Amino acid sequence: MPMYEYRCQQCGAKYEQLRRMSEADTNLECPLCGSRNVRREVSACAIGGSSSSSKSGGGCAPRGGFS
Ligand SMILES: [Zn+2]
């Protein structure tokens, strides 16, 4: 299961979750404020690994064109 990063648009919290790919964007909810206004950030597609260096080095993951 890949790790995804999410950013709450409400309080700005950033958090990570392991999710199935098929559920990457479902039932998003901020663990801090409970807002559902959460967006998935493009994160390292490699599982585990990179301690986030400021830029998420994209590449293998299709940039989610969600809007
Ligand atoms: Zn929040």
N, CA, C, O and the ligand as a Tripos MOL2 file, in Angstrom:
@<TRIPOS>MOLECULE
protein
  269   267    68     0     0
PROTEIN
NO_CHARGES

@<TRIPOS>ATOM
      1 N           0.8330   -1.1970    0.0000 N.3       1 MET1
      2 CA          0.0000    0.0000    0.0000 C.3       1 MET1
      3 C           0.8670    1.2460    0.0000 C.2       1 MET1
      4 O           1.7810    1.3770    0.8140 O.2       1 MET1
      5 N           0.5860    2.1300   -0.8840 N.am      2 PRO2
      6 CA          1.3860    3.3590   -0.9350 C.3       2 PRO2
      7 C           0.9990    4.3500    0.1470 C.2       2 PRO2
      8 O          -0.1170    4.3580    0.6670 O.2       2 PRO2
      9 N           1.9650    5.1710    0.4500 N.am      3 MET3
     10 CA          1.7380    6.2250    1.4350 C.3       3 MET3
     11 C           1.3610    7.5010    0.6930 C.2       3 MET3
     12 O           2.0030    7.8890   -0.2830 O.2       3 MET3
     13 N           0.3300    8.1250    1.1710 N.am      4 TYR4
     14 CA         -0.0830    9.3680    0.5450 C.3       4 TYR4
     15 C           0.0310   10.5060    1.5360 C.2       4 TYR4
     16 O          -0.0870   10.3250    2.7480 O.2       4 TYR4
     17 N           0.2610   11.6670    0.9920 N.am      5 GLU5
     18 CA          0.2950   12.8550    1.8390 C.3       5 GLU5
     19 C          -0.9480   13.6880    1.5660 C.2       5 GLU5
     20 O          -1.4020   13.8320    0.4310 O.2       5 GLU5
     21 N          -1.4610   14.2140    2.6270 N.am      6 TYR6
     22 CA         -2.6560   15.0240    2.5000 C.3       6 TYR6
     23 C          -2.4580   16.3560    3.1920 C.2       6 TYR6
     24 O          -1.7310   16.4780    4.1780 O.2       6 TYR6
     25 N          -3.1210   17.3280    2.6480 N.am      7 ARG7
     26 CA         -3.0550   18.6500    3.2600 C.3       7 ARG7
     27 C          -4.4700   19.1340    3.4880 C.2       7 ARG7
     28 O          -5.3070   19.1530    2.5870 O.2       7 ARG7
     29 N          -4.6970   19.5130    4.7000 N.am      8 CYS8
     30 CA         -6.0130   20.0440    5.0230 C.3       8 CYS8
     31 C          -6.1010   21.4870    4.5530 C.2       8 CYS8
     32 O          -5.2520   22.3170    4.8770 O.2       8 CYS8
     33 N          -7.1270   21.7620    3.7950 N.am      9 GLN9
     34 CA         -7.2850   23.1140    3.2870 C.3       9 GLN9
     35 C          -7.9030   24.0240    4.3520 C.2       9 GLN9
     36 O          -7.9410   25.2470    4.2160 O.2       9 GLN9
     37 N          -8.3640   23.4020    5.3700 N.am     10 GLN10
     38 CA         -9.0490   24.1530    6.4180 C.3      10 GLN10
     39 C          -8.0520   24.6950    7.4360 C.2      10 GLN10
     40 O          -8.0180   25.8960    7.7060 O.2      10 GLN10
     41 N          -7.2460   23.8060    7.9950 N.am     11 CYS11
     42 CA         -6.3310   24.2290    9.0570 C.3      11 CYS11
     43 C          -4.8760   24.1380    8.6180 C.2      11 CYS11
     44 O          -3.9750   24.5590    9.3430 O.2      11 CYS11
     45 N          -4.6550   23.5980    7.4520 N.am     12 GLY12
     46 CA         -3.2940   23.5690    6.9280 C.3      12 GLY12
     47 C          -2.4780   22.3840    7.4080 C.2      12 GLY12
     48 O          -1.2890   22.2820    7.1030 O.2      12 GLY12
     49 N          -3.0930   21.5060    8.1410 N.am     13 ALA13
     50 CA         -2.3730   20.3530    8.6450 C.3      13 ALA13
     51 C          -1.9400   19.4490    7.4980 C.2      13 ALA13
     52 O          -2.6350   19.2950    6.4940 O.2      13 ALA13
     53 N          -0.7970   18.8750    7.6820 N.am     14 LYS14
     54 CA         -0.3100   17.9440    6.6850 C.3      14 LYS14
     55 C          -0.1260   16.6010    7.3560 C.2      14 LYS14
     56 O           0.4420   16.5100    8.4440 O.2      14 LYS14
     57 N          -0.6000   15.5840    6.7150 N.am     15 TYR15
     58 CA         -0.4540   14.2770    7.3260 C.3      15 TYR15
     59 C          -0.3110   13.2070    6.2630 C.2      15 TYR15
     60 O          -0.5780   13.4300    5.0820 O.2      15 TYR15
     61 N           0.1100   12.0590    6.7080 N.am     16 GLU16
     62 CA          0.3240   10.9660    5.7730 C.3      16 GLU16
     63 C          -0.5400    9.7890    6.1540 C.2      16 GLU16
     64 O          -0.8330    9.5590    7.3270 O.2      16 GLU16
     65 N          -0.9300    9.0690    5.1660 N.am     17 GLN17
     66 CA         -1.7170    7.8800    5.4320 C.3      17 GLN17
     67 C          -1.3780    6.8050    4.4250 C.2      17 GLN17
     68 O          -1.0840    7.0670    3.2580 O.2      17 GLN17
     69 N          -1.4310    5.6070    4.9170 N.am     18 LEU18
     70 CA         -1.3270    4.4790    4.0160 C.3      18 LEU18
     71 C          -2.7230    4.1460    3.5200 C.2      18 LEU18
     72 O          -3.6530    3.9420    4.3000 O.2      18 LEU18
     73 N          -2.8380    4.1000    2.2410 N.am     19 ARG19
     74 CA         -4.1560    3.8120    1.6910 C.3      19 ARG19
     75 C          -4.0210    2.9640    0.4440 C.2      19 ARG19
     76 O          -2.9840    2.9270   -0.2180 O.2      19 ARG19
     77 N          -5.0850    2.3040    0.1650 N.am     20 ARG20
     78 CA         -5.1050    1.6160   -1.1130 C.3      20 ARG20
     79 C          -5.1880    2.6730   -2.2040 C.2      20 ARG20
     80 O          -5.7640    3.7460   -2.0220 O.2      20 ARG20
     81 N          -4.6110    2.3440   -3.3100 N.am     21 MET21
     82 CA         -4.6620    3.2950   -4.4110 C.3      21 MET21
     83 C          -6.0910    3.6560   -4.7700 C.2      21 MET21
     84 O          -6.4090    4.8070   -5.0700 O.2      21 MET21
     85 N          -6.9240    2.6630   -4.7320 N.am     22 SER22
     86 CA         -8.3030    2.8950   -5.1390 C.3      22 SER22
     87 C          -9.0560    3.7650   -4.1470 C.2      22 SER22
     88 O         -10.1380    4.2780   -4.4330 O.2      22 SER22
     89 N          -8.4600    3.9170   -2.9800 N.am     23 GLU23
     90 CA         -9.1310    4.7070   -1.9540 C.3      23 GLU23
     91 C          -8.3570    5.9640   -1.5990 C.2      23 GLU23
     92 O          -8.6140    6.6180   -0.5890 O.2      23 GLU23
     93 N          -7.4180    6.2740   -2.4470 N.am     24 ALA24
     94 CA         -6.5260    7.3850   -2.1290 C.3      24 ALA24
     95 C          -7.2730    8.6900   -1.8980 C.2      24 ALA24
     96 O          -6.8570    9.5290   -1.1000 O.2      24 ALA24
     97 N          -8.3580    8.8410   -2.5950 N.am     25 ASP25
     98 CA         -9.0590   10.1190   -2.5170 C.3      25 ASP25
     99 C         -10.4670    9.9960   -1.9540 C.2      25 ASP25
    100 O         -11.3060   10.8800   -2.1230 O.2      25 ASP25
    101 N         -10.6940    8.9070   -1.2990 N.am     26 THR26
    102 CA        -12.0310    8.7420   -0.7580 C.3      26 THR26
    103 C         -12.0290    8.9490    0.7480 C.2      26 THR26
    104 O         -11.0620    8.6280    1.4380 O.2      26 THR26
    105 N         -13.1020    9.4780    1.2230 N.am     27 ASN27
    106 CA        -13.2790    9.6590    2.6680 C.3      27 ASN27
    107 C         -12.1220   10.3910    3.3250 C.2      27 ASN27
    108 O         -11.6390   10.0010    4.3880 O.2      27 ASN27
    109 N         -11.7000   11.4310    2.6870 N.am     28 LEU28
    110 CA        -10.6200   12.2020    3.2810 C.3      28 LEU28
    111 C         -11.1550   13.0150    4.4440 C.2      28 LEU28
    112 O         -12.2190   13.6300    4.3690 O.2      28 LEU28
    113 N         -10.3940   12.9980    5.5030 N.am     29 GLU29
    114 CA        -10.8170   13.7930    6.6490 C.3      29 GLU29
    115 C          -9.6030   14.2030    7.4520 C.2      29 GLU29
    116 O          -8.7510   13.3760    7.7740 O.2      29 GLU29
    117 N          -9.5280   15.4440    7.7640 N.am     30 CYS30
    118 CA         -8.4070   15.9470    8.5320 C.3      30 CYS30
    119 C          -8.4430   15.3910    9.9500 C.2      30 CYS30
    120 O          -9.4700   15.4790   10.6230 O.2      30 CYS30
    121 N          -7.3400   14.8250   10.4070 N.am     31 PRO31
    122 CA         -7.2940   14.2520   11.7540 C.3      31 PRO31
    123 C          -7.3020   15.3300   12.8330 C.2      31 PRO31
    124 O          -7.5950   15.0460   13.9940 O.2      31 PRO31
    125 N          -6.9900   16.5310   12.4640 N.am     32 LEU32
    126 CA         -6.9610   17.5900   13.4620 C.3      32 LEU32
    127 C          -8.3010   18.2690   13.6150 C.2      32 LEU32
    128 O          -8.8480   18.3520   14.7150 O.2      32 LEU32
    129 N          -8.8210   18.7480   12.5160 N.am     33 CYS33
    130 CA        -10.0340   19.5570   12.6320 C.3      33 CYS33
    131 C         -11.2610   18.8240   12.0970 C.2      33 CYS33
    132 O         -12.3910   19.2910   12.2350 O.2      33 CYS33
    133 N         -11.0170   17.6810   11.4920 N.am     34 GLY34
    134 CA        -12.1530   16.8960   11.0270 C.3      34 GLY34
    135 C         -12.7400   17.3850    9.7270 C.2      34 GLY34
    136 O         -13.7590   16.8760    9.2610 O.2      34 GLY34
    137 N         -12.1040   18.3630    9.1500 N.am     35 SER35
    138 CA        -12.6140   18.8900    7.8950 C.3      35 SER35
    139 C         -12.4600   17.8690    6.7700 C.2      35 SER35
    140 O         -11.5230   17.0710    6.7520 O.2      35 SER35
    141 N         -13.3830   17.9160    5.8580 N.am     36 ARG36
    142 CA        -13.2610   17.0450    4.6990 C.3      36 ARG36
    143 C         -12.6590   17.7880    3.5270 C.2      36 ARG36
    144 O         -12.5560   17.2710    2.4140 O.2      36 ARG36
    145 N         -12.2760   18.9790    3.8010 N.am     37 ASN37
    146 CA        -11.6690   19.7780    2.7440 C.3      37 ASN37
    147 C         -10.1740   19.4910    2.7120 C.2      37 ASN37
    148 O          -9.3480   20.3270    3.0790 O.2      37 ASN37
    149 N          -9.8620   18.3030    2.2700 N.am     38 VAL38
    150 CA         -8.4890   17.8250    2.2800 C.3      38 VAL38
    151 C          -8.0700   17.4710    0.8680 C.2      38 VAL38
    152 O          -8.8310   16.8830    0.1000 O.2      38 VAL38
    153 N          -6.8780   17.8320    0.5540 N.am     39 ARG39
    154 CA         -6.3690   17.5010   -0.7600 C.3      39 ARG39
    155 C          -5.1650   16.5940   -0.6460 C.2      39 ARG39
    156 O          -4.3460   16.7140    0.2640 O.2      39 ARG39
    157 N          -5.0870   15.7020   -1.5800 N.am     40 ARG40
    158 CA         -3.9220   14.8220   -1.5940 C.3      40 ARG40
    159 C          -2.7760   15.5400   -2.2820 C.2      40 ARG40
    160 O          -2.9440   16.1420   -3.3430 O.2      40 ARG40
    161 N          -1.6300   15.4670   -1.6710 N.am     41 GLU41
    162 CA         -0.4640   16.0610   -2.2790 C.3      41 GLU41
    163 C           0.2770   15.0020   -3.0610 C.2      41 GLU41
    164 O           0.2090   13.8120   -2.7560 O.2      41 GLU41
    165 N           0.9720   15.4490   -4.0580 N.am     42 VAL42
    166 CA          1.7670   14.5080   -4.8060 C.3      42 VAL42
    167 C           2.9680   14.1410   -3.9660 C.2      42 VAL42
    168 O           3.7980   14.9930   -3.6470 O.2      42 VAL42
    169 N           3.0590   12.9070   -3.6170 N.am     43 SER43
    170 CA          4.1480   12.4880   -2.7490 C.3      43 SER43
    171 C           5.0160   11.4780   -3.4810 C.2      43 SER43
    172 O           4.7210   11.0330   -4.5900 O.2      43 SER43
    173 N           6.0730   11.1530   -2.8150 N.am     44 ALA44
    174 CA          6.9520   10.1690   -3.4120 C.3      44 ALA44
    175 C           6.1680    8.8900   -3.6410 C.2      44 ALA44
    176 O           5.5190    8.3690   -2.7350 O.2      44 ALA44
    177 N           6.2380    8.4060   -4.8350 N.am     45 CYS45
    178 CA          5.4590    7.2250   -5.1270 C.3      45 CYS45
    179 C           6.1080    5.9960   -4.5180 C.2      45 CYS45
    180 O           5.4600    4.9810   -4.2660 O.2      45 CYS45
    181 N           7.3790    6.1160   -4.2950 N.am     46 ALA46
    182 CA          8.0520    5.0040   -3.6580 C.3      46 ALA46
    183 C           7.5180    4.8400   -2.2570 C.2      46 ALA46
    184 O           7.2850    5.8190   -1.5480 O.2      46 ALA46
    185 N           7.3350    3.6480   -1.8790 N.am     47 ILE47
    186 CA          6.7730    3.3980   -0.5670 C.3      47 ILE47
    187 C           7.8080    3.6580    0.5090 C.2      47 ILE47
    188 O           8.9810    3.3140    0.3630 O.2      47 ILE47
    189 N           7.3590    4.2650    1.5860 N.am     48 GLY48
    190 CA          8.2670    4.5550    2.6760 C.3      48 GLY48
    191 C           9.2960    5.5730    2.2320 C.2      48 GLY48
    192 O           8.9460    6.6320    1.7100 O.2      48 GLY48
    193 N          10.5190    5.2680    2.4310 N.am     49 GLY49
    194 CA         11.5830    6.0520    1.8670 C.3      49 GLY49
    195 C          11.6310    7.5100    2.2550 C.2      49 GLY49
    196 O          11.6560    7.8680    3.4320 O.2      49 GLY49
    197 N          11.6410    8.3180    1.2580 N.am     50 SER50
    198 CA         12.0840    9.6860    1.3630 C.3      50 SER50
    199 C          11.5080   10.4730    2.5210 C.2      50 SER50
    200 O          10.2970   10.6670    2.6270 O.2      50 SER50
    201 N          12.3740   10.9060    3.3570 N.am     51 SER51
    202 CA         11.9630   11.9260    4.2920 C.3      51 SER51
    203 C          11.7710   13.1540    3.4250 C.2      51 SER51
    204 O          12.6700   13.5510    2.6840 O.2      51 SER51
    205 N          10.6310   13.7350    3.5180 N.am     52 SER52
    206 CA         10.2610   14.7260    2.5220 C.3      52 SER52
    207 C          11.2510   15.8710    2.4500 C.2      52 SER52
    208 O          11.3310   16.7060    3.3510 O.2      52 SER52
    209 N          11.9680   15.8930    1.4110 N.am     53 SER53
    210 CA         12.7430   17.0670    1.0900 C.3      53 SER53
    211 C          11.7850   17.9680    0.3340 C.2      53 SER53
    212 O          11.0230   17.5150   -0.5210 O.2      53 SER53
    213 N          11.8330   19.2000    0.6500 N.am     54 SER54
    214 CA         10.8090   20.1610    0.2680 C.3      54 SER54
    215 C          10.0360   19.8300   -1.0110 C.2      54 SER54
    216 O           8.8050   19.8420   -1.0250 O.2      54 SER54
    217 N          10.7590   19.5410   -2.0580 N.am     55 LYS55
    218 CA         10.0410   19.2340   -3.2840 C.3      55 LYS55
    219 C           9.7370   17.7480   -3.3530 C.2      55 LYS55
    220 O          10.5750   16.9040   -3.0370 O.2      55 LYS55
    221 N           8.5420   17.4620   -3.7660 N.am     56 SER56
    222 CA          8.2310   16.0640   -3.9880 C.3      56 SER56
    223 C           8.7100   15.7240   -5.3870 C.2      56 SER56
    224 O           8.1520   16.1800   -6.3850 O.2      56 SER56
    225 N           9.7170   14.9410   -5.4340 N.am     57 GLY57
    226 CA         10.2750   14.6200   -6.7410 C.3      57 GLY57
    227 C           9.3390   13.7060   -7.4870 C.2      57 GLY57
    228 O           9.3780   12.4870   -7.3200 O.2      57 GLY57
    229 N           8.5260   14.2780   -8.2830 N.am     58 GLY58
    230 CA          7.5480   13.4790   -9.0070 C.3      58 GLY58
    231 C           8.2370   12.5910  -10.0130 C.2      58 GLY58
    232 O           9.4640   12.4930  -10.0430 O.2      58 GLY58
    233 N           7.4720   11.9740  -10.8000 N.am     59 GLY59
    234 CA          8.0880   11.1050  -11.7860 C.3      59 GLY59
    235 C           7.1600    9.9730  -12.1250 C.2      59 GLY59
    236 O           6.5080    9.9750  -13.1690 O.2      59 GLY59
    237 N           7.1050    9.0210  -11.2520 N.am     60 CYS60
    238 CA          6.3370    7.8530  -11.5900 C.3      60 CYS60
    239 C           4.8480    8.0240  -11.3620 C.2      60 CYS60
    240 O           4.0290    7.4110  -12.0470 O.2      60 CYS60
    241 N           4.5090    8.8420  -10.4160 N.am     61 ALA61
    242 CA          3.0900    8.9980  -10.1540 C.3      61 ALA61
    243 C           2.4590    9.9570  -11.1530 C.2      61 ALA61
    244 O           2.9830   11.0430  -11.4010 O.2      61 ALA61
    245 N           1.3760    9.5620  -11.7000 N.am     62 PRO62
    246 CA          0.6670   10.5000  -12.5650 C.3      62 PRO62
    247 C           0.1700   11.6340  -11.7050 C.2      62 PRO62
    248 O          -0.4760   11.4000  -10.6840 O.2      62 PRO62
    249 N           0.4500   12.8250  -12.0870 N.am     63 ARG63
    250 CA          0.0060   13.9370  -11.2650 C.3      63 ARG63
    251 C          -1.5080   13.9550  -11.2710 C.2      63 ARG63
    252 O          -2.1450   14.0790  -12.3170 O.2      63 ARG63
    253 N          -2.0450   13.8340  -10.1350 N.am     64 GLY64
    254 CA         -3.4870   13.7950  -10.0620 C.3      64 GLY64
    255 C          -4.0710   15.0920  -10.5500 C.2      64 GLY64
    256 O          -3.8900   16.1350   -9.9200 O.2      64 GLY64
    257 N          -4.7470   15.0460  -11.6260 N.am     65 GLY65
    258 CA         -5.3370   16.2650  -12.1390 C.3      65 GLY65
    259 C          -6.6890   16.5400  -11.5340 C.2      65 GLY65
    260 O          -7.6400   16.8830  -12.2360 O.2      65 GLY65
    261 N          -6.7710   16.3940  -10.2580 N.am     66 PHE66
    262 CA         -8.0510   16.6410   -9.6220 C.3      66 PHE66
    263 C          -8.2280   18.1400   -9.4490 C.2      66 PHE66
    264 O          -7.2700   18.8680   -9.1850 O.2      66 PHE66
    265 N          -9.3980   18.5650   -9.5940 N.am     67 SER67
    266 CA         -9.5940   19.9840   -9.3670 C.3      67 SER67
    267 C         -10.9930   20.2350   -8.8080 C.2      67 SER67
    268 O         -11.3570   21.3810   -8.5460 O.2      67 SER67
    269 ZN         -7.6950   20.3420    9.3340 Zn       68 ZN68
@<TRIPOS>BOND
     1     1     2 1
     2     2     3 1
     3     3     4 2
     4     3     5 am
     5     5     6 1
     6     6     7 1
     7     7     8 2
     8     7     9 am
     9     9    10 1
    10    10    11 1
    11    11    12 2
    12    11    13 am
    13    13    14 1
    14    14    15 1
    15    15    16 2
    16    15    17 am
    17    17    18 1
    18    18    19 1
    19    19    20 2
    20    19    21 am
    21    21    22 1
    22    22    23 1
    23    23    24 2
    24    23    25 am
    25    25    26 1
    26    26    27 1
    27    27    28 2
    28    27    29 am
    29    29    30 1
    30    30    31 1
    31    31    32 2
    32    31    33 am
    33    33    34 1
    34    34    35 1
    35    35    36 2
    36    35    37 am
    37    37    38 1
    38    38    39 1
    39    39    40 2
    40    39    41 am
    41    41    42 1
    42    42    43 1
    43    43    44 2
    44    43    45 am
    45    45    46 1
    46    46    47 1
    47    47    48 2
    48    47    49 am
    49    49    50 1
    50    50    51 1
    51    51    52 2
    52    51    53 am
    53    53    54 1
    54    54    55 1
    55    55    56 2
    56    55    57 am
    57    57    58 1
    58    58    59 1
    59    59    60 2
    60    59    61 am
    61    61    62 1
    62    62    63 1
    63    63    64 2
    64    63    65 am
    65    65    66 1
    66    66    67 1
    67    67    68 2
    68    67    69 am
    69    69    70 1
    70    70    71 1
    71    71    72 2
    72    71    73 am
    73    73    74 1
    74    74    75 1
    75    75    76 2
    76    75    77 am
    77    77    78 1
    78    78    79 1
    79    79    80 2
    80    79    81 am
    81    81    82 1
    82    82    83 1
    83    83    84 2
    84    83    85 am
    85    85    86 1
    86    86    87 1
    87    87    88 2
    88    87    89 am
    89    89    90 1
    90    90    91 1
    91    91    92 2
    92    91    93 am
    93    93    94 1
    94    94    95 1
    95    95    96 2
    96    95    97 am
    97    97    98 1
    98    98    99 1
    99    99   100 2
   100    99   101 am
   101   101   102 1
   102   102   103 1
   103   103   104 2
   104   103   105 am
   105   105   106 1
   106   106   107 1
   107   107   108 2
   108   107   109 am
   109   109   110 1
   110   110   111 1
   111   111   112 2
   112   111   113 am
   113   113   114 1
   114   114   115 1
   115   115   116 2
   116   115   117 am
   117   117   118 1
   118   118   119 1
   119   119   120 2
   120   119   121 am
   121   121   122 1
   122   122   123 1
   123   123   124 2
   124   123   125 am
   125   125   126 1
   126   126   127 1
   127   127   128 2
   128   127   129 am
   129   129   130 1
   130   130   131 1
   131   131   132 2
   132   131   133 am
   133   133   134 1
   134   134   135 1
   135   135   136 2
   136   135   137 am
   137   137   138 1
   138   138   139 1
   139   139   140 2
   140   139   141 am
   141   141   142 1
   142   142   143 1
   143   143   144 2
   144   143   145 am
   145   145   146 1
   146   146   147 1
   147   147   148 2
   148   147   149 am
   149   149   150 1
   150   150   151 1
   151   151   152 2
   152   151   153 am
   153   153   154 1
   154   154   155 1
   155   155   156 2
   156   155   157 am
   157   157   158 1
   158   158   159 1
   159   159   160 2
   160   159   161 am
   161   161   162 1
   162   162   163 1
   163   163   164 2
   164   163   165 am
   165   165   166 1
   166   166   167 1
   167   167   168 2
   168   167   169 am
   169   169   170 1
   170   170   171 1
   171   171   172 2
   172   171   173 am
   173   173   174 1
   174   174   175 1
   175   175   176 2
   176   175   177 am
   177   177   178 1
   178   178   179 1
   179   179   180 2
   180   179   181 am
   181   181   182 1
   182   182   183 1
   183   183   184 2
   184   183   185 am
   185   185   186 1
   186   186   187 1
   187   187   188 2
   188   187   189 am
   189   189   190 1
   190   190   191 1
   191   191   192 2
   192   191   193 am
   193   193   194 1
   194   194   195 1
   195   195   196 2
   196   195   197 am
   197   197   198 1
   198   198   199 1
   199   199   200 2
   200   199   201 am
   201   201   202 1
   202   202   203 1
   203   203   204 2
   204   203   205 am
   205   205   206 1
   206   206   207 1
   207   207   208 2
   208   207   209 am
   209   209   210 1
   210   210   211 1
   211   211   212 2
   212   211   213 am
   213   213   214 1
   214   214   215 1
   215   215   216 2
   216   215   217 am
   217   217   218 1
   218   218   219 1
   219   219   220 2
   220   219   221 am
   221   221   222 1
   222   222   223 1
   223   223   224 2
   224   223   225 am
   225   225   226 1
   226   226   227 1
   227   227   228 2
   228   227   229 am
   229   229   230 1
   230   230   231 1
   231   231   232 2
   232   231   233 am
   233   233   234 1
   234   234   235 1
   235   235   236 2
   236   235   237 am
   237   237   238 1
   238   238   239 1
   239   239   240 2
   240   239   241 am
   241   241   242 1
   242   242   243 1
   243   243   244 2
   244   243   245 am
   245   245   246 1
   246   246   247 1
   247   247   248 2
   248   247   249 am
   249   249   250 1
   250   250   251 1
   251   251   252 2
   252   251   253 am
   253   253   254 1
   254   254   255 1
   255   255   256 2
   256   255   257 am
   257   257   258 1
   258   258   259 1
   259   259   260 2
   260   259   261 am
   261   261   262 1
   262   262   263 1
   263   263   264 2
   264   263   265 am
   265   265   266 1
   266   266   267 1
   267   267   268 2
@<TRIPOS>SUBSTRUCTURE
     1 MET1         2 RESIDUE 1 A MET
     2 PRO2         6 RESIDUE 1 A PRO
     3 MET3        10 RESIDUE 1 A MET
     4 TYR4        14 RESIDUE 1 A TYR
     5 GLU5        18 RESIDUE 1 A GLU
     6 TYR6        22 RESIDUE 1 A TYR
     7 ARG7        26 RESIDUE 1 A ARG
     8 CYS8        30 RESIDUE 1 A CYS
     9 GLN9        34 RESIDUE 1 A GLN
    10 GLN10       38 RESIDUE 1 A GLN
    11 CYS11       42 RESIDUE 1 A CYS
    12 GLY12       46 RESIDUE 1 A GLY
    13 ALA13       50 RESIDUE 1 A ALA
    14 LYS14       54 RESIDUE 1 A LYS
    15 TYR15       58 RESIDUE 1 A TYR
    16 GLU16       62 RESIDUE 1 A GLU
    17 GLN17       66 RESIDUE 1 A GLN
    18 LEU18       70 RESIDUE 1 A LEU
    19 ARG19       74 RESIDUE 1 A ARG
    20 ARG20       78 RESIDUE 1 A ARG
    21 MET21       82 RESIDUE 1 A MET
    22 SER22       86 RESIDUE 1 A SER
    23 GLU23       90 RESIDUE 1 A GLU
    24 ALA24       94 RESIDUE 1 A ALA
    25 ASP25       98 RESIDUE 1 A ASP
    26 THR26      102 RESIDUE 1 A THR
    27 ASN27      106 RESIDUE 1 A ASN
    28 LEU28      110 RESIDUE 1 A LEU
    29 GLU29      114 RESIDUE 1 A GLU
    30 CYS30      118 RESIDUE 1 A CYS
    31 PRO31      122 RESIDUE 1 A PRO
    32 LEU32      126 RESIDUE 1 A LEU
    33 CYS33      130 RESIDUE 1 A CYS
    34 GLY34      134 RESIDUE 1 A GLY
    35 SER35      138 RESIDUE 1 A SER
    36 ARG36      142 RESIDUE 1 A ARG
    37 ASN37      146 RESIDUE 1 A ASN
    38 VAL38      150 RESIDUE 1 A VAL
    39 ARG39      154 RESIDUE 1 A ARG
    40 ARG40      158 RESIDUE 1 A ARG
    41 GLU41      162 RESIDUE 1 A GLU
    42 VAL42      166 RESIDUE 1 A VAL
    43 SER43      170 RESIDUE 1 A SER
    44 ALA44      174 RESIDUE 1 A ALA
    45 CYS45      178 RESIDUE 1 A CYS
    46 ALA46      182 RESIDUE 1 A ALA
    47 ILE47      186 RESIDUE 1 A ILE
    48 GLY48      190 RESIDUE 1 A GLY
    49 GLY49      194 RESIDUE 1 A GLY
    50 SER50      198 RESIDUE 1 A SER
    51 SER51      202 RESIDUE 1 A SER
    52 SER52      206 RESIDUE 1 A SER
    53 SER53      210 RESIDUE 1 A SER
    54 SER54      214 RESIDUE 1 A SER
    55 LYS55      218 RESIDUE 1 A LYS
    56 SER56      222 RESIDUE 1 A SER
    57 GLY57      226 RESIDUE 1 A GLY
    58 GLY58      230 RESIDUE 1 A GLY
    59 GLY59      234 RESIDUE 1 A GLY
    60 CYS60      238 RESIDUE 1 A CYS
    61 ALA61      242 RESIDUE 1 A ALA
    62 PRO62      246 RESIDUE 1 A PRO
    63 ARG63      250 RESIDUE 1 A ARG
    64 GLY64      254 RESIDUE 1 A GLY
    65 GLY65      258 RESIDUE 1 A GLY
    66 PHE66      262 RESIDUE 1 A PHE
    67 SER67      266 RESIDUE 1 A SER
    68 ZN68       269 GROUP 0 **** ****
